[in-house]
Amino acid sequence: MDDKGRSSLDKRHETRLFLFLIFLLFPLLSIAIVGGYGFVVWMLQLIMGPPGPPA
């Protein structure tokens, strides 16, 4: 009987963790990665100039 209660609790915990990962963590990580990449490109363009054909 204790195993049933524990497995039910584990299943609920695992479901909540899955929902947290899908709806909160992955979107925030993707925004942070894309934003970080954009920031790096922006800083490189400030230092090295805009992209274009060689002069």
mmCIF entry with sequence, helices, sheets and N, C-alpha, C, O atoms, coordinates in Angstrom:
data_MODEL
# 
_entry.id   MODEL 
# 
_entity.id                         1 
_entity.type                       polymer 
_entity.pdbx_number_of_molecules   1 
# 
_entity_poly.entity_id                      1 
_entity_poly.type                           'polypeptide(L)' 
_entity_poly.nstd_linkage                   no 
_entity_poly.nstd_monomer                   no 
_entity_poly.pdbx_seq_one_letter_code       MDDKGRSSLDKRHETRLFLFLIFLLFPLLSIAIVGGYGFVVWMLQLIMGPPGPPA 
_entity_poly.pdbx_seq_one_letter_code_can   MDDKGRSSLDKRHETRLFLFLIFLLFPLLSIAIVGGYGFVVWMLQLIMGPPGPPA 
_entity_poly.pdbx_strand_id                 A 
# 
loop_
_entity_poly_seq.entity_id 
_entity_poly_seq.num 
_entity_poly_seq.mon_id 
_entity_poly_seq.hetero 
1 1  MET n 
1 2  ASP n 
1 3  ASP n 
1 4  LYS n 
1 5  GLY n 
1 6  ARG n 
1 7  SER n 
1 8  SER n 
1 9  LEU n 
1 10 ASP n 
1 11 LYS n 
1 12 ARG n 
1 13 HIS n 
1 14 GLU n 
1 15 THR n 
1 16 ARG n 
1 17 LEU n 
1 18 PHE n 
1 19 LEU n 
1 20 PHE n 
1 21 LEU n 
1 22 ILE n 
1 23 PHE n 
1 24 LEU n 
1 25 LEU n 
1 26 PHE n 
1 27 PRO n 
1 28 LEU n 
1 29 LEU n 
1 30 SER n 
1 31 ILE n 
1 32 ALA n 
1 33 ILE n 
1 34 VAL n 
1 35 GLY n 
1 36 GLY n 
1 37 TYR n 
1 38 GLY n 
1 39 PHE n 
1 40 VAL n 
1 41 VAL n 
1 42 TRP n 
1 43 MET n 
1 44 LEU n 
1 45 GLN n 
1 46 LEU n 
1 47 ILE n 
1 48 MET n 
1 49 GLY n 
1 50 PRO n 
1 51 PRO n 
1 52 GLY n 
1 53 PRO n 
1 54 PRO n 
1 55 ALA n 
# 
_struct_asym.id          A 
_struct_asym.entity_id   1 
# 
loop_
_struct_conf.conf_type_id 
_struct_conf.id 
_struct_conf.pdbx_PDB_helix_id 
_struct_conf.beg_label_comp_id 
_struct_conf.beg_label_asym_id 
_struct_conf.beg_label_seq_id 
_struct_conf.pdbx_beg_PDB_ins_code 
_struct_conf.end_label_comp_id 
_struct_conf.end_label_asym_id 
_struct_conf.end_label_seq_id 
_struct_conf.pdbx_end_PDB_ins_code 
_struct_conf.beg_auth_comp_id 
_struct_conf.beg_auth_asym_id 
_struct_conf.beg_auth_seq_id 
_struct_conf.end_auth_comp_id 
_struct_conf.end_auth_asym_id 
_struct_conf.end_auth_seq_id 
_struct_conf.pdbx_PDB_helix_class 
_struct_conf.details 
_struct_conf.pdbx_PDB_helix_length 
HELX_P HELX_P1 AA1 ASP A 2  ? PHE A 20 ? ASP A 2  PHE A 20 1 ? 19 
HELX_P HELX_P2 AA2 LEU A 21 ? LEU A 25 ? LEU A 21 LEU A 25 3 ? 5  
HELX_P HELX_P3 AA3 PHE A 26 ? MET A 48 ? PHE A 26 MET A 48 1 ? 23 
# 
_struct_conf_type.id          HELX_P 
_struct_conf_type.criteria    ? 
_struct_conf_type.reference   ? 
# 
loop_
_atom_site.group_PDB 
_atom_site.id 
_atom_site.type_symbol 
_atom_site.label_atom_id 
_atom_site.label_alt_id 
_atom_site.label_comp_id 
_atom_site.label_asym_id 
_atom_site.label_entity_id 
_atom_site.label_seq_id 
_atom_site.pdbx_PDB_ins_code 
_atom_site.Cartn_x 
_atom_site.Cartn_y 
_atom_site.Cartn_z 
_atom_site.occupancy 
_atom_site.B_iso_or_equiv 
_atom_site.pdbx_formal_charge 
_atom_site.auth_seq_id 
_atom_site.auth_comp_id 
_atom_site.auth_asym_id 
_atom_site.auth_atom_id 
_atom_site.pdbx_PDB_model_num 
ATOM 1   N N  . MET A 1 1  ? 0.822  -1.193 0.000   1.00 0.00 ? 1  MET A N  1 
ATOM 2   C CA . MET A 1 1  ? 0.000  0.000  0.000   1.00 0.00 ? 1  MET A CA 1 
ATOM 3   C C  . MET A 1 1  ? 0.870  1.262  0.000   1.00 0.00 ? 1  MET A C  1 
ATOM 4   O O  . MET A 1 1  ? 0.537  2.262  -0.637  1.00 0.00 ? 1  MET A O  1 
ATOM 5   N N  . ASP A 1 2  ? 1.971  1.195  0.715   1.00 0.00 ? 2  ASP A N  1 
ATOM 6   C CA . ASP A 1 2  ? 2.862  2.351  0.750   1.00 0.00 ? 2  ASP A CA 1 
ATOM 7   C C  . ASP A 1 2  ? 3.480  2.604  -0.621  1.00 0.00 ? 2  ASP A C  1 
ATOM 8   O O  . ASP A 1 2  ? 3.724  3.750  -1.000  1.00 0.00 ? 2  ASP A O  1 
ATOM 9   N N  . ASP A 1 3  ? 3.732  1.520  -1.365  1.00 0.00 ? 3  ASP A N  1 
ATOM 10  C CA . ASP A 1 3  ? 4.293  1.673  -2.704  1.00 0.00 ? 3  ASP A CA 1 
ATOM 11  C C  . ASP A 1 3  ? 3.332  2.386  -3.639  1.00 0.00 ? 3  ASP A C  1 
ATOM 12  O O  . ASP A 1 3  ? 3.758  3.175  -4.482  1.00 0.00 ? 3  ASP A O  1 
ATOM 13  N N  . LYS A 1 4  ? 2.029  2.116  -3.497  1.00 0.00 ? 4  LYS A N  1 
ATOM 14  C CA . LYS A 1 4  ? 1.043  2.796  -4.350  1.00 0.00 ? 4  LYS A CA 1 
ATOM 15  C C  . LYS A 1 4  ? 1.018  4.290  -4.059  1.00 0.00 ? 4  LYS A C  1 
ATOM 16  O O  . LYS A 1 4  ? 0.997  5.104  -4.982  1.00 0.00 ? 4  LYS A O  1 
ATOM 17  N N  . GLY A 1 5  ? 1.020  4.650  -2.793  1.00 0.00 ? 5  GLY A N  1 
ATOM 18  C CA . GLY A 1 5  ? 1.019  6.064  -2.426  1.00 0.00 ? 5  GLY A CA 1 
ATOM 19  C C  . GLY A 1 5  ? 2.280  6.763  -2.892  1.00 0.00 ? 5  GLY A C  1 
ATOM 20  O O  . GLY A 1 5  ? 2.239  7.899  -3.363  1.00 0.00 ? 5  GLY A O  1 
ATOM 21  N N  . ARG A 1 6  ? 3.388  6.079  -2.757  1.00 0.00 ? 6  ARG A N  1 
ATOM 22  C CA . ARG A 1 6  ? 4.663  6.664  -3.175  1.00 0.00 ? 6  ARG A CA 1 
ATOM 23  C C  . ARG A 1 6  ? 4.717  6.805  -4.691  1.00 0.00 ? 6  ARG A C  1 
ATOM 24  O O  . ARG A 1 6  ? 5.184  7.829  -5.192  1.00 0.00 ? 6  ARG A O  1 
ATOM 25  N N  . SER A 1 7  ? 4.249  5.799  -5.436  1.00 0.00 ? 7  SER A N  1 
ATOM 26  C CA . SER A 1 7  ? 4.305  5.899  -6.891  1.00 0.00 ? 7  SER A CA 1 
ATOM 27  C C  . SER A 1 7  ? 3.353  6.974  -7.393  1.00 0.00 ? 7  SER A C  1 
ATOM 28  O O  . SER A 1 7  ? 3.645  7.646  -8.382  1.00 0.00 ? 7  SER A O  1 
ATOM 29  N N  . SER A 1 8  ? 2.219  7.143  -6.722  1.00 0.00 ? 8  SER A N  1 
ATOM 30  C CA . SER A 1 8  ? 1.291  8.215  -7.099  1.00 0.00 ? 8  SER A CA 1 
ATOM 31  C C  . SER A 1 8  ? 1.935  9.578  -6.855  1.00 0.00 ? 8  SER A C  1 
ATOM 32  O O  . SER A 1 8  ? 1.807  10.491 -7.670  1.00 0.00 ? 8  SER A O  1 
ATOM 33  N N  . LEU A 1 9  ? 2.623  9.702  -5.731  1.00 0.00 ? 9  LEU A N  1 
ATOM 34  C CA . LEU A 1 9  ? 3.306  10.957 -5.412  1.00 0.00 ? 9  LEU A CA 1 
ATOM 35  C C  . LEU A 1 9  ? 4.443  11.210 -6.398  1.00 0.00 ? 9  LEU A C  1 
ATOM 36  O O  . LEU A 1 9  ? 4.634  12.338 -6.852  1.00 0.00 ? 9  LEU A O  1 
ATOM 37  N N  . ASP A 1 10 ? 5.194  10.164 -6.727  1.00 0.00 ? 10 ASP A N  1 
ATOM 38  C CA . ASP A 1 10 ? 6.281  10.314 -7.699  1.00 0.00 ? 10 ASP A CA 1 
ATOM 39  C C  . ASP A 1 10 ? 5.744  10.693 -9.068  1.00 0.00 ? 10 ASP A C  1 
ATOM 40  O O  . ASP A 1 10 ? 6.332  11.522 -9.762  1.00 0.00 ? 10 ASP A O  1 
ATOM 41  N N  . LYS A 1 11 ? 4.627  10.089 -9.460  1.00 0.00 ? 11 LYS A N  1 
ATOM 42  C CA . LYS A 1 11 ? 4.039  10.399 -10.769 1.00 0.00 ? 11 LYS A CA 1 
ATOM 43  C C  . LYS A 1 11 ? 3.584  11.856 -10.811 1.00 0.00 ? 11 LYS A C  1 
ATOM 44  O O  . LYS A 1 11 ? 3.790  12.540 -11.813 1.00 0.00 ? 11 LYS A O  1 
ATOM 45  N N  . ARG A 1 12 ? 2.966  12.334 -9.728  1.00 0.00 ? 12 ARG A N  1 
ATOM 46  C CA . ARG A 1 12 ? 2.522  13.727 -9.686  1.00 0.00 ? 12 ARG A CA 1 
ATOM 47  C C  . ARG A 1 12 ? 3.723  14.667 -9.718  1.00 0.00 ? 12 ARG A C  1 
ATOM 48  O O  . ARG A 1 12 ? 3.703  15.685 -10.409 1.00 0.00 ? 12 ARG A O  1 
ATOM 49  N N  . HIS A 1 13 ? 4.767  14.321 -8.966  1.00 0.00 ? 13 HIS A N  1 
ATOM 50  C CA . HIS A 1 13 ? 5.978  15.151 -8.954  1.00 0.00 ? 13 HIS A CA 1 
ATOM 51  C C  . HIS A 1 13 ? 6.625  15.183 -10.340 1.00 0.00 ? 13 HIS A C  1 
ATOM 52  O O  . HIS A 1 13 ? 7.064  16.237 -10.802 1.00 0.00 ? 13 HIS A O  1 
ATOM 53  N N  . GLU A 1 14 ? 6.681  14.031 -10.993 1.00 0.00 ? 14 GLU A N  1 
ATOM 54  C CA . GLU A 1 14 ? 7.277  13.964 -12.321 1.00 0.00 ? 14 GLU A CA 1 
ATOM 55  C C  . GLU A 1 14 ? 6.456  14.753 -13.337 1.00 0.00 ? 14 GLU A C  1 
ATOM 56  O O  . GLU A 1 14 ? 7.023  15.391 -14.224 1.00 0.00 ? 14 GLU A O  1 
ATOM 57  N N  . THR A 1 15 ? 5.134  14.718 -13.220 1.00 0.00 ? 15 THR A N  1 
ATOM 58  C CA . THR A 1 15 ? 4.273  15.486 -14.123 1.00 0.00 ? 15 THR A CA 1 
ATOM 59  C C  . THR A 1 15 ? 4.486  16.982 -13.922 1.00 0.00 ? 15 THR A C  1 
ATOM 60  O O  . THR A 1 15 ? 4.576  17.734 -14.893 1.00 0.00 ? 15 THR A O  1 
ATOM 61  N N  . ARG A 1 16 ? 4.567  17.413 -12.674 1.00 0.00 ? 16 ARG A N  1 
ATOM 62  C CA . ARG A 1 16 ? 4.798  18.840 -12.404 1.00 0.00 ? 16 ARG A CA 1 
ATOM 63  C C  . ARG A 1 16 ? 6.169  19.282 -12.903 1.00 0.00 ? 16 ARG A C  1 
ATOM 64  O O  . ARG A 1 16 ? 6.312  20.387 -13.427 1.00 0.00 ? 16 ARG A O  1 
ATOM 65  N N  . LEU A 1 17 ? 7.172  18.432 -12.746 1.00 0.00 ? 17 LEU A N  1 
ATOM 66  C CA . LEU A 1 17 ? 8.507  18.751 -13.245 1.00 0.00 ? 17 LEU A CA 1 
ATOM 67  C C  . LEU A 1 17 ? 8.508  18.851 -14.766 1.00 0.00 ? 17 LEU A C  1 
ATOM 68  O O  . LEU A 1 17 ? 9.133  19.750 -15.330 1.00 0.00 ? 17 LEU A O  1 
ATOM 69  N N  . PHE A 1 18 ? 7.808  17.931 -15.435 1.00 0.00 ? 18 PHE A N  1 
ATOM 70  C CA . PHE A 1 18 ? 7.706  17.964 -16.891 1.00 0.00 ? 18 PHE A CA 1 
ATOM 71  C C  . PHE A 1 18 ? 7.041  19.255 -17.360 1.00 0.00 ? 18 PHE A C  1 
ATOM 72  O O  . PHE A 1 18 ? 7.522  19.896 -18.295 1.00 0.00 ? 18 PHE A O  1 
ATOM 73  N N  . LEU A 1 19 ? 5.942  19.639 -16.719 1.00 0.00 ? 19 LEU A N  1 
ATOM 74  C CA . LEU A 1 19 ? 5.248  20.869 -17.105 1.00 0.00 ? 19 LEU A CA 1 
ATOM 75  C C  . LEU A 1 19 ? 6.127  22.091 -16.867 1.00 0.00 ? 19 LEU A C  1 
ATOM 76  O O  . LEU A 1 19 ? 6.129  23.020 -17.674 1.00 0.00 ? 19 LEU A O  1 
ATOM 77  N N  . PHE A 1 20 ? 6.876  22.095 -15.761 1.00 0.00 ? 20 PHE A N  1 
ATOM 78  C CA . PHE A 1 20 ? 7.800  23.194 -15.488 1.00 0.00 ? 20 PHE A CA 1 
ATOM 79  C C  . PHE A 1 20 ? 8.854  23.303 -16.586 1.00 0.00 ? 20 PHE A C  1 
ATOM 80  O O  . PHE A 1 20 ? 9.162  24.399 -17.056 1.00 0.00 ? 20 PHE A O  1 
ATOM 81  N N  . LEU A 1 21 ? 9.405  22.158 -16.992 1.00 0.00 ? 21 LEU A N  1 
ATOM 82  C CA . LEU A 1 21 ? 10.430 22.171 -18.035 1.00 0.00 ? 21 LEU A CA 1 
ATOM 83  C C  . LEU A 1 21 ? 9.872  22.670 -19.358 1.00 0.00 ? 21 LEU A C  1 
ATOM 84  O O  . LEU A 1 21 ? 10.499 23.492 -20.026 1.00 0.00 ? 21 LEU A O  1 
ATOM 85  N N  . ILE A 1 22 ? 8.702  22.181 -19.741 1.00 0.00 ? 22 ILE A N  1 
ATOM 86  C CA . ILE A 1 22 ? 8.140  22.495 -21.053 1.00 0.00 ? 22 ILE A CA 1 
ATOM 87  C C  . ILE A 1 22 ? 7.645  23.937 -21.130 1.00 0.00 ? 22 ILE A C  1 
ATOM 88  O O  . ILE A 1 22 ? 7.894  24.622 -22.122 1.00 0.00 ? 22 ILE A O  1 
ATOM 89  N N  . PHE A 1 23 ? 6.950  24.404 -20.099 1.00 0.00 ? 23 PHE A N  1 
ATOM 90  C CA . PHE A 1 23 ? 6.296  25.709 -20.194 1.00 0.00 ? 23 PHE A CA 1 
ATOM 91  C C  . PHE A 1 23 ? 7.088  26.858 -19.590 1.00 0.00 ? 23 PHE A C  1 
ATOM 92  O O  . PHE A 1 23 ? 6.759  28.017 -19.843 1.00 0.00 ? 23 PHE A O  1 
ATOM 93  N N  . LEU A 1 24 ? 8.115  26.580 -18.805 1.00 0.00 ? 24 LEU A N  1 
ATOM 94  C CA . LEU A 1 24 ? 8.842  27.682 -18.178 1.00 0.00 ? 24 LEU A CA 1 
ATOM 95  C C  . LEU A 1 24 ? 10.337 27.653 -18.517 1.00 0.00 ? 24 LEU A C  1 
ATOM 96  O O  . LEU A 1 24 ? 10.882 28.645 -19.002 1.00 0.00 ? 24 LEU A O  1 
ATOM 97  N N  . LEU A 1 25 ? 10.985 26.544 -18.267 1.00 0.00 ? 25 LEU A N  1 
ATOM 98  C CA . LEU A 1 25 ? 12.439 26.515 -18.407 1.00 0.00 ? 25 LEU A CA 1 
ATOM 99  C C  . LEU A 1 25 ? 12.897 26.574 -19.860 1.00 0.00 ? 25 LEU A C  1 
ATOM 100 O O  . LEU A 1 25 ? 13.763 27.384 -20.193 1.00 0.00 ? 25 LEU A O  1 
ATOM 101 N N  . PHE A 1 26 ? 12.341 25.738 -20.730 1.00 0.00 ? 26 PHE A N  1 
ATOM 102 C CA . PHE A 1 26 ? 12.784 25.724 -22.126 1.00 0.00 ? 26 PHE A CA 1 
ATOM 103 C C  . PHE A 1 26 ? 12.508 27.042 -22.845 1.00 0.00 ? 26 PHE A C  1 
ATOM 104 O O  . PHE A 1 26 ? 13.387 27.517 -23.565 1.00 0.00 ? 26 PHE A O  1 
ATOM 105 N N  . PRO A 1 27 ? 11.331 27.661 -22.688 1.00 0.00 ? 27 PRO A N  1 
ATOM 106 C CA . PRO A 1 27 ? 11.143 28.969 -23.333 1.00 0.00 ? 27 PRO A CA 1 
ATOM 107 C C  . PRO A 1 27 ? 12.106 30.036 -22.801 1.00 0.00 ? 27 PRO A C  1 
ATOM 108 O O  . PRO A 1 27 ? 12.638 30.833 -23.575 1.00 0.00 ? 27 PRO A O  1 
ATOM 109 N N  . LEU A 1 28 ? 12.329 30.053 -21.489 1.00 0.00 ? 28 LEU A N  1 
ATOM 110 C CA . LEU A 1 28 ? 13.260 31.044 -20.945 1.00 0.00 ? 28 LEU A CA 1 
ATOM 111 C C  . LEU A 1 28 ? 14.685 30.798 -21.431 1.00 0.00 ? 28 LEU A C  1 
ATOM 112 O O  . LEU A 1 28 ? 15.408 31.746 -21.737 1.00 0.00 ? 28 LEU A O  1 
ATOM 113 N N  . LEU A 1 29 ? 15.089 29.537 -21.504 1.00 0.00 ? 29 LEU A N  1 
ATOM 114 C CA . LEU A 1 29 ? 16.425 29.233 -22.016 1.00 0.00 ? 29 LEU A CA 1 
ATOM 115 C C  . LEU A 1 29 ? 16.569 29.628 -23.479 1.00 0.00 ? 29 LEU A C  1 
ATOM 116 O O  . LEU A 1 29 ? 17.603 30.164 -23.876 1.00 0.00 ? 29 LEU A O  1 
ATOM 117 N N  . SER A 1 30 ? 15.552 29.371 -24.277 1.00 0.00 ? 30 SER A N  1 
ATOM 118 C CA . SER A 1 30 ? 15.657 29.719 -25.697 1.00 0.00 ? 30 SER A CA 1 
ATOM 119 C C  . SER A 1 30 ? 15.716 31.233 -25.878 1.00 0.00 ? 30 SER A C  1 
ATOM 120 O O  . SER A 1 30 ? 16.464 31.718 -26.726 1.00 0.00 ? 30 SER A O  1 
ATOM 121 N N  . ILE A 1 31 ? 14.948 31.982 -25.106 1.00 0.00 ? 31 ILE A N  1 
ATOM 122 C CA . ILE A 1 31 ? 15.003 33.444 -25.178 1.00 0.00 ? 31 ILE A CA 1 
ATOM 123 C C  . ILE A 1 31 ? 16.380 33.941 -24.746 1.00 0.00 ? 31 ILE A C  1 
ATOM 124 O O  . ILE A 1 31 ? 16.939 34.842 -25.371 1.00 0.00 ? 31 ILE A O  1 
ATOM 125 N N  . ALA A 1 32 ? 16.927 33.359 -23.683 1.00 0.00 ? 32 ALA A N  1 
ATOM 126 C CA . ALA A 1 32 ? 18.244 33.780 -23.198 1.00 0.00 ? 32 ALA A CA 1 
ATOM 127 C C  . ALA A 1 32 ? 19.340 33.460 -24.211 1.00 0.00 ? 32 ALA A C  1 
ATOM 128 O O  . ALA A 1 32 ? 20.255 34.261 -24.403 1.00 0.00 ? 32 ALA A O  1 
ATOM 129 N N  . ILE A 1 33 ? 19.257 32.305 -24.855 1.00 0.00 ? 33 ILE A N  1 
ATOM 130 C CA . ILE A 1 33 ? 20.290 31.930 -25.829 1.00 0.00 ? 33 ILE A CA 1 
ATOM 131 C C  . ILE A 1 33 ? 20.228 32.827 -27.056 1.00 0.00 ? 33 ILE A C  1 
ATOM 132 O O  . ILE A 1 33 ? 21.259 33.315 -27.517 1.00 0.00 ? 33 ILE A O  1 
ATOM 133 N N  . VAL A 1 34 ? 19.032 33.050 -27.590 1.00 0.00 ? 34 VAL A N  1 
ATOM 134 C CA . VAL A 1 34 ? 18.896 33.903 -28.778 1.00 0.00 ? 34 VAL A CA 1 
ATOM 135 C C  . VAL A 1 34 ? 19.260 35.342 -28.440 1.00 0.00 ? 34 VAL A C  1 
ATOM 136 O O  . VAL A 1 34 ? 19.933 36.012 -29.224 1.00 0.00 ? 34 VAL A O  1 
ATOM 137 N N  . GLY A 1 35 ? 18.823 35.822 -27.283 1.00 0.00 ? 35 GLY A N  1 
ATOM 138 C CA . GLY A 1 35 ? 19.170 37.179 -26.863 1.00 0.00 ? 35 GLY A CA 1 
ATOM 139 C C  . GLY A 1 35 ? 20.657 37.345 -26.628 1.00 0.00 ? 35 GLY A C  1 
ATOM 140 O O  . GLY A 1 35 ? 21.234 38.372 -26.986 1.00 0.00 ? 35 GLY A O  1 
ATOM 141 N N  . GLY A 1 36 ? 21.285 36.341 -26.028 1.00 0.00 ? 36 GLY A N  1 
ATOM 142 C CA . GLY A 1 36 ? 22.730 36.391 -25.809 1.00 0.00 ? 36 GLY A CA 1 
ATOM 143 C C  . GLY A 1 36 ? 23.499 36.411 -27.116 1.00 0.00 ? 36 GLY A C  1 
ATOM 144 O O  . GLY A 1 36 ? 24.479 37.143 -27.254 1.00 0.00 ? 36 GLY A O  1 
ATOM 145 N N  . TYR A 1 37 ? 23.057 35.609 -28.077 1.00 0.00 ? 37 TYR A N  1 
ATOM 146 C CA . TYR A 1 37 ? 23.709 35.595 -29.389 1.00 0.00 ? 37 TYR A CA 1 
ATOM 147 C C  . TYR A 1 37 ? 23.548 36.959 -30.076 1.00 0.00 ? 37 TYR A C  1 
ATOM 148 O O  . TYR A 1 37 ? 24.503 37.481 -30.652 1.00 0.00 ? 37 TYR A O  1 
ATOM 149 N N  . GLY A 1 38 ? 22.358 37.525 -30.015 1.00 0.00 ? 38 GLY A N  1 
ATOM 150 C CA . GLY A 1 38 ? 22.135 38.843 -30.604 1.00 0.00 ? 38 GLY A CA 1 
ATOM 151 C C  . GLY A 1 38 ? 22.992 39.912 -29.946 1.00 0.00 ? 38 GLY A C  1 
ATOM 152 O O  . GLY A 1 38 ? 23.501 40.807 -30.620 1.00 0.00 ? 38 GLY A O  1 
ATOM 153 N N  . PHE A 1 39 ? 23.152 39.822 -28.634 1.00 0.00 ? 39 PHE A N  1 
ATOM 154 C CA . PHE A 1 39 ? 23.982 40.787 -27.920 1.00 0.00 ? 39 PHE A CA 1 
ATOM 155 C C  . PHE A 1 39 ? 25.444 40.670 -28.343 1.00 0.00 ? 39 PHE A C  1 
ATOM 156 O O  . PHE A 1 39 ? 26.119 41.682 -28.534 1.00 0.00 ? 39 PHE A O  1 
ATOM 157 N N  . VAL A 1 40 ? 25.933 39.442 -28.490 1.00 0.00 ? 40 VAL A N  1 
ATOM 158 C CA . VAL A 1 40 ? 27.321 39.233 -28.921 1.00 0.00 ? 40 VAL A CA 1 
ATOM 159 C C  . VAL A 1 40 ? 27.530 39.793 -30.320 1.00 0.00 ? 40 VAL A C  1 
ATOM 160 O O  . VAL A 1 40 ? 28.540 40.450 -30.574 1.00 0.00 ? 40 VAL A O  1 
ATOM 161 N N  . VAL A 1 41 ? 26.596 39.545 -31.232 1.00 0.00 ? 41 VAL A N  1 
ATOM 162 C CA . VAL A 1 41 ? 26.714 40.070 -32.597 1.00 0.00 ? 41 VAL A CA 1 
ATOM 163 C C  . VAL A 1 41 ? 26.691 41.590 -32.573 1.00 0.00 ? 41 VAL A C  1 
ATOM 164 O O  . VAL A 1 41 ? 27.466 42.229 -33.286 1.00 0.00 ? 41 VAL A O  1 
ATOM 165 N N  . TRP A 1 42 ? 25.824 42.172 -31.774 1.00 0.00 ? 42 TRP A N  1 
ATOM 166 C CA . TRP A 1 42 ? 25.726 43.629 -31.674 1.00 0.00 ? 42 TRP A CA 1 
ATOM 167 C C  . TRP A 1 42 ? 27.040 44.226 -31.156 1.00 0.00 ? 42 TRP A C  1 
ATOM 168 O O  . TRP A 1 42 ? 27.532 45.216 -31.698 1.00 0.00 ? 42 TRP A O  1 
ATOM 169 N N  . MET A 1 43 ? 27.605 43.620 -30.103 1.00 0.00 ? 43 MET A N  1 
ATOM 170 C CA . MET A 1 43 ? 28.868 44.121 -29.557 1.00 0.00 ? 43 MET A CA 1 
ATOM 171 C C  . MET A 1 43 ? 30.002 43.980 -30.575 1.00 0.00 ? 43 MET A C  1 
ATOM 172 O O  . MET A 1 43 ? 30.834 44.878 -30.700 1.00 0.00 ? 43 MET A O  1 
ATOM 173 N N  . LEU A 1 44 ? 30.042 42.863 -31.301 1.00 0.00 ? 44 LEU A N  1 
ATOM 174 C CA . LEU A 1 44 ? 31.082 42.698 -32.322 1.00 0.00 ? 44 LEU A CA 1 
ATOM 175 C C  . LEU A 1 44 ? 30.936 43.737 -33.429 1.00 0.00 ? 44 LEU A C  1 
ATOM 176 O O  . LEU A 1 44 ? 31.937 44.231 -33.947 1.00 0.00 ? 44 LEU A O  1 
ATOM 177 N N  . GLN A 1 45 ? 29.708 44.072 -33.794 1.00 0.00 ? 45 GLN A N  1 
ATOM 178 C CA . GLN A 1 45 ? 29.509 45.092 -34.822 1.00 0.00 ? 45 GLN A CA 1 
ATOM 179 C C  . GLN A 1 45 ? 29.898 46.475 -34.314 1.00 0.00 ? 45 GLN A C  1 
ATOM 180 O O  . GLN A 1 45 ? 30.370 47.303 -35.092 1.00 0.00 ? 45 GLN A O  1 
ATOM 181 N N  . LEU A 1 46 ? 29.709 46.739 -33.028 1.00 0.00 ? 46 LEU A N  1 
ATOM 182 C CA . LEU A 1 46 ? 30.163 48.015 -32.474 1.00 0.00 ? 46 LEU A CA 1 
ATOM 183 C C  . LEU A 1 46 ? 31.689 48.112 -32.511 1.00 0.00 ? 46 LEU A C  1 
ATOM 184 O O  . LEU A 1 46 ? 32.238 49.185 -32.764 1.00 0.00 ? 46 LEU A O  1 
ATOM 185 N N  . ILE A 1 47 ? 32.366 47.004 -32.263 1.00 0.00 ? 47 ILE A N  1 
ATOM 186 C CA . ILE A 1 47 ? 33.831 47.006 -32.216 1.00 0.00 ? 47 ILE A CA 1 
ATOM 187 C C  . ILE A 1 47 ? 34.436 46.944 -33.616 1.00 0.00 ? 47 ILE A C  1 
ATOM 188 O O  . ILE A 1 47 ? 35.357 47.698 -33.928 1.00 0.00 ? 47 ILE A O  1 
ATOM 189 N N  . MET A 1 48 ? 33.923 46.048 -34.458 1.00 0.00 ? 48 MET A N  1 
ATOM 190 C CA . MET A 1 48 ? 34.554 45.774 -35.751 1.00 0.00 ? 48 MET A CA 1 
ATOM 191 C C  . MET A 1 48 ? 33.866 46.463 -36.923 1.00 0.00 ? 48 MET A C  1 
ATOM 192 O O  . MET A 1 48 ? 34.381 46.407 -38.040 1.00 0.00 ? 48 MET A O  1 
ATOM 193 N N  . GLY A 1 49 ? 32.750 47.095 -36.716 1.00 0.00 ? 49 GLY A N  1 
ATOM 194 C CA . GLY A 1 49 ? 32.027 47.731 -37.808 1.00 0.00 ? 49 GLY A CA 1 
ATOM 195 C C  . GLY A 1 49 ? 30.993 46.793 -38.405 1.00 0.00 ? 49 GLY A C  1 
ATOM 196 O O  . GLY A 1 49 ? 31.014 45.587 -38.155 1.00 0.00 ? 49 GLY A O  1 
ATOM 197 N N  . PRO A 1 50 ? 30.085 47.356 -39.198 1.00 0.00 ? 50 PRO A N  1 
ATOM 198 C CA . PRO A 1 50 ? 29.028 46.528 -39.774 1.00 0.00 ? 50 PRO A CA 1 
ATOM 199 C C  . PRO A 1 50 ? 29.584 45.571 -40.827 1.00 0.00 ? 50 PRO A C  1 
ATOM 200 O O  . PRO A 1 50 ? 30.640 45.821 -41.407 1.00 0.00 ? 50 PRO A O  1 
ATOM 201 N N  . PRO A 1 51 ? 28.866 44.476 -41.068 1.00 0.00 ? 51 PRO A N  1 
ATOM 202 C CA . PRO A 1 51 ? 29.327 43.552 -42.099 1.00 0.00 ? 51 PRO A CA 1 
ATOM 203 C C  . PRO A 1 51 ? 29.140 44.152 -43.485 1.00 0.00 ? 51 PRO A C  1 
ATOM 204 O O  . PRO A 1 51 ? 28.268 44.995 -43.692 1.00 0.00 ? 51 PRO A O  1 
ATOM 205 N N  . GLY A 1 52 ? 29.931 43.729 -44.395 1.00 0.00 ? 52 GLY A N  1 
ATOM 206 C CA . GLY A 1 52 ? 29.832 44.226 -45.760 1.00 0.00 ? 52 GLY A CA 1 
ATOM 207 C C  . GLY A 1 52 ? 30.953 43.672 -46.603 1.00 0.00 ? 52 GLY A C  1 
ATOM 208 O O  . GLY A 1 52 ? 31.788 42.913 -46.113 1.00 0.00 ? 52 GLY A O  1 
ATOM 209 N N  . PRO A 1 53 ? 30.979 44.047 -47.871 1.00 0.00 ? 53 PRO A N  1 
ATOM 210 C CA . PRO A 1 53 ? 32.057 43.557 -48.735 1.00 0.00 ? 53 PRO A CA 1 
ATOM 211 C C  . PRO A 1 53 ? 33.389 44.174 -48.314 1.00 0.00 ? 53 PRO A C  1 
ATOM 212 O O  . PRO A 1 53 ? 33.422 45.281 -47.778 1.00 0.00 ? 53 PRO A O  1 
ATOM 213 N N  . PRO A 1 54 ? 34.473 43.465 -48.555 1.00 0.00 ? 54 PRO A N  1 
ATOM 214 C CA . PRO A 1 54 ? 35.781 44.033 -48.213 1.00 0.00 ? 54 PRO A CA 1 
ATOM 215 C C  . PRO A 1 54 ? 36.065 45.288 -49.042 1.00 0.00 ? 54 PRO A C  1 
ATOM 216 O O  . PRO A 1 54 ? 35.721 45.347 -50.222 1.00 0.00 ? 54 PRO A O  1 
ATOM 217 N N  . ALA A 1 55 ? 36.672 46.256 -48.441 1.00 0.00 ? 55 ALA A N  1 
ATOM 218 C CA . ALA A 1 55 ? 36.929 47.529 -49.122 1.00 0.00 ? 55 ALA A CA 1 
ATOM 219 C C  . ALA A 1 55 ? 38.162 47.473 -49.984 1.00 0.00 ? 55 ALA A C  1 
ATOM 220 O O  . ALA A 1 55 ? 38.513 48.465 -50.623 1.00 0.00 ? 55 ALA A O  1 
# 
